[in-house]
């Protein structure tokens, strides 16, 4: 969710969750690199902004070096008042895995243990819980999730989240929820399930089928902050039809209002007053296709919204949108965001699969210093 779940979008999602009566949601900052934090990289530091209503500041941290990860954790707790640190060992993106990070790292069991031990120790004086997210493994032949769960429990992680896909699958196919159930049986710390939660009903099914303690939502909320309203209703309800009747199904006019507010929130995050409006509206562009997915909106309006660079252009484009278009119910339960095909081979450092230790590996993630 890099580039998506900044403070502006988290605020929209949090408010929808609260509107549905939710009180226990945690809205996590987009993935940030540990080296960028330690180096004081400007772009990285700009990402460390928080929704004023967030009662717990939560950051997802990426890195490959135990010392750097621990130093970054201490900075987050001391200087930014972060109350939860989540470690990303689930990213399947080639530029991350070829450096030995993300979903590739748990294959090196000793390295994973060293990072978790260092980060938990760094967060302990502040009373900040550390969690981790991972995948089933690199591929079907190199599964790591059960060992990762054992290590996470032994090193003091508060919980572990599992995306039921391998790195090789990336975002293709279907998540294997049975792996979440197996991990739940394997460890005593809380287990959260991730993968293919497109609707609130999916979250309920996942909890029922796996025994998981909670769900993690990623692509399902793209262009749909309303999903968190539905989740709050469903997870507090009894699973009856009345929960579905309370589902948020915004008209195109309601979507337009949210788009406009999203733009205002994005502008409020900018540190450069001269470039703030342009940067905010440029950032908003990638959300347009997600917001309008399934609505019968004309090509001219879609193109105009995808090219906005000022509030004046945004208002003009939104004025061309029919406000009475009903929510496209045919989109319910369908995937959102990137999907693609499984990789033929996961990009890994040379000889990565030769052994599973890696405690003394000399890994370098300088490529990600700016939080990419």
N, C-alpha and C positions, 0 to 999 in steps of 0.2 A: 504493500500500500504506500510505498515511497512516492512522494509527490502528491498524495491524495489526502491523507489524514493529518493535515496540519490543524492548527488551532481553530481556524474558521470552520472547516468541515466537521471537526469534532463537536463544536458548539451546536451546529445544526442537528447532529445525531443525538447529542445528549438531551437537547430540548425536546426532541420527539420522544425519546425514551421516557422522560419525566411526564410528558403529556399523556402517555399510556399508563402512568402510574408506577413506572419503574423506579427503583431506588438502589439497585445493586449492580448497575452497569459500570464497566471500566472502559474508558475511551483512551486508547494508547496512541501516543505520538508516533508519527512515521519513523521508520528505521533510520537511526543516526549512527555514524561511525565513531568508534572509540578513539581512533587516532585523530580524527578531526577535532574532537572535544579537547583532548590533551594538548594539541597544537594550537588551540584557540582559533581555528580556521573561521573566517568571517561567515561564510555561507552556512557552515555547520551551526554556529552559534545563533544565526538568525532563525534556524529551524526550531530552536528551543524556546518557543513561545507557547503560552497556555491560555485556554479558554478561562475567563475570569470565574466562571461557575464550576470549574473542575475542583471537586473536593480532594481528589487524589491526582497528583501530577504523575503520569505514567509515561515512561520512555522505553522504546525498544532499541536495544543497543546491539551493534554489530562489531565484530572484531575477531582476530585470530591469535592475539598475544595476551597471555594471562596478566602481565604487569600493566600493559596499556589498558586493558579492560577494567582492571581494578582501579587504576588511577582515574579513568573516566567516570567510573561509578562514584568515587569519592567526590569528584567535582560536581556531578549531578546532584548528589545528596546535600553537599555543603553549600554550593553557590546557587543552585536553582530550586531547592526545596522539593526535589523529586521524592515521591512517596512509594514508588514501585518501579523496579527495573526488570524488564523482560529481555532475555537474551535470544537473538535470532539465530537458530541453527536449522532453519528450514528454507531459506531462500534458494531457489533452483537456478537463478540467473547465471549464465556462463561466466560473466566477468567477476562474479563472486566465487563460484565453485572452483574455477581454475586457479584461484589464489588459496584454495584450501579452506574457504570460509563457507558460511551458510550451511546447506544440507550436506556438504562434503565433510565438514569438520567432525561430526560424531563418529565417523569411521575410525578416527584416531582417538581411541578411548582415553589414553593417558592425557592427551592434550585437552580433551573435553573436561576431564576431571580437574586438571590444573586450572583451567579458566573458571569453572564453577566454584572451586575452592577459594580462589583469589577474589572473585567478585562477591561471593557471600560474605567473606571476611571483611571486605571493604565497606559493605552496606550495613554490617551488623551494628557498629557504633551508633548509627542513625536510626536503628529500628526499622530499616527498610527491607521489605521482602523481595527476594529475587526469584523469578520464574524463568522458564525456558520454553521455547517452541521448537519443534523439530518435525521431521518427516519420517516416513517408514524406513527410508534408507536411500542409498545412492541408486540402486536398482533392485530388482527382485532377488538377484544373487548376492547382494551385499546389503542386507537389512540391518539396521542399527537401533531401532526404536526401543527394543526391550532392554538392551544394555544401557542405552541413554537414560531410560527411566530409572534403572537401578543406580546409576551414577548420580543422577539428579537427586534422588532420595538420600543417598549416602552423604552427599556434599551439602545438604541443607536447603535445597530449593523448596519454595513454598508450594509449587505446583508445576505440572508439565502439560503443555498443549501439544497435541499430535494432529498433523494434517495427514489424512489417510491416503496420501500419494507418495511415490518415490520421486527423487529429483529427476530421474529419467522421464517420468510421466509429465513433469512440469505441471501444467494446468489442464491437460487433456483427459479424456475419458471420465471415469467416475471415481470418487474417493471410496476407499475400502474401509467402511466403518467398523468392520470386524477387528481391524488392528487396534482401534480405539478401545474396544471391549477387552481385547487381550492385554493391553497395557494397563487398563483399569484393574484387572485381576492380578497383574504382575507387581504392582507397587501399592503402597499405602498412602502416599501423598495424593492430593486431588489431581484428577486428570480432566482436561478440557478437550473437547472434540472440535475439529476444524475440517472443512471441506464439504462443498455442495450444500451449504445452508443458504438457500435462495429465498425461502419463506419461513415465517414463524412456525408453520407446521413441520418443516424440515427439522427445526431445532428440537421440537417436542419428540419427533420420531428418533432423532439421534440419541437424545437422553434416554428414551425408553429402550432402544435397542442395545445401547452400549453400557448403560449404567454410569455414564460420564457425569462429572460434577458440574459441568457448565459447557457452554459453547463459545467458540471464537468465530466471529464474522469477518470476512474479508471482502471478496469481490461482490458478494450479495448486496452490499450497501452502496455500490457505485451508482450515483444518481438517484439513490433511494434512501435518504435519511429517515423516511417514514417507516422503513423496515424495523427500526428500533422501537417505534410505537407499537407495532404489531407483536414484536418479541416480548415487550413488557406485558401486553395484554395476555398473550398466550401462555407465558411462563408463570403468570399469577392465576390463570384461570383453570378450568377443569377439563379443557380439551373438547368441550362441547361445541355445537354449531354456533352458539352465541359469541364465542371468541372470534370466529371467522366473520361474523356480522359486524364486528367492531373494527375490521381491517381498514387501514388507511388507504383509500383509493383516490388520490388527488386528481382533479381535473387539470387540464393544461393551464388554466388560469392560476390555479394554486401552485403549480410547478413554476410558473413565471414569477410569482411573488417570491418563491424560495430562491430562484436563480438570482433575482435582484438583491435579495438580502445576503446571499452567499458572496456576491461581488463586494458589497459594502464591508462585510467582515474581512474579506481578503485584503481590501484596501487598508483596513485598520491595522493589519500586520506589517505593512511596509515601513521600512525605516528611512527611506529616501522620499521626502515629500514631493520632489519634482518628478520622480519616475514612478511613484507609488501607484497612481491610477492605471498607468499603462501596464505595469508589472502585474497588478491584481487582475486586470481584465484578460491579459495574456494567459495567466495561470488558469482562469476560469474556462477558457476555451475547451480544454480537454474534457471537462465535465458535461458539455452540451449534449453530445451523442448519448451519454448515459441518462441524463435527465429526460430526454425526449424519446428514448427507446420505445418503439411500438406505437407512439402517437402518430396519427396521419398528418404529419406536418410537411408542407411543401419544401421542395429542394431549395428554393430561393431563401426562405426563412432559415433553414438549417445552415446554409452556407454563410448567411449574414451573421448568425449567432456564433459560428465557428471562427469568425474573423474579427470579432469585436476587440477594440483596443482602448475604448473610453466608455464612460457611463452614457454619454449621448448616443453612441452607436448601439450600446446595449439596449437602451430604452426604445430606440427606433426599431430595432430588430424584434424586441418583445411585443411592440405595438402591432406587428404584423402577424402575431400568433393568435389564432382563434382561441379565446379563453374558455370555451364551452366544450372542448373535446373531452370525452369520457376517458377514464383510465383504461388502457388496453389490457383487459383481463387475460387475453391470450398469452401475455408475457409472464403471467404468474407461474413460478416454478421453473422458469427457464434460466440458463446460465447468463451471467453478465461478465463483461470484461474479457480479458484475453483467455483463449482456450488453446487453439493450435493443435499440433500433433506431438506425440512423444518424441523425445530426442533419440537419435540412433545411438548416441554415446554421450555421457555426461563429461563436460570439460573438467579435467582434474589436473593437479600438478603431476609432473613426471614421477612414475613409480609410486603413486599415492596408494595403490591397492596392494603393494608388496607386503605390508604388515599393518597391524592395527594399533601400534603404540603411538609414536609421534610426540612424546613429551618434550623432546629437545629439538623439534623442527624449527628451522629458521624461516618463518613465513613473513611475507611483506604485503601489507594491504594499503600501501601509499596511494594506489589508484583511486581509493574510495575516500580520500581525506575530506572531500567536500560533501560527503553524504549521499553519493549517487545511488 
